[in-house]
């Protein structure tokens, strides 16, 4: 499929597809005899893999490293596993942090009228007084 079709299928702009290939974030895309990119299902798979990890906040360097190792074959299996384990640990920490923040937000929402609003109003009043507003 053409780069335009791959862009439509993945939702990634043509410029970004070219950029991701150039920096090694996705493997080199096969080309026709005339040099035009010819995206196959494997190329789409790598794009979706990279974008899923990117969306989760994994660094571009980690994604690139994983993909480059994968292209080297079975000899890099353990190194790739380590990247996945580190990525999982990082995501679990983010999820934990987000969960804690959600608990605070839910508490504030549930108790806003009784607790948060009066404190907020008091802080604003103190701030205005200190500024003589």
PyMOL commands that set and color helices and strands:
alter all, ss='L'
color gray80, all
select helices_A, chain A and resi 3-10+14-22+41-55+60-72+74-110+112-131
alter helices_A, ss='H'
color red, helices_A
deselect
rebuild
show_as cartoon
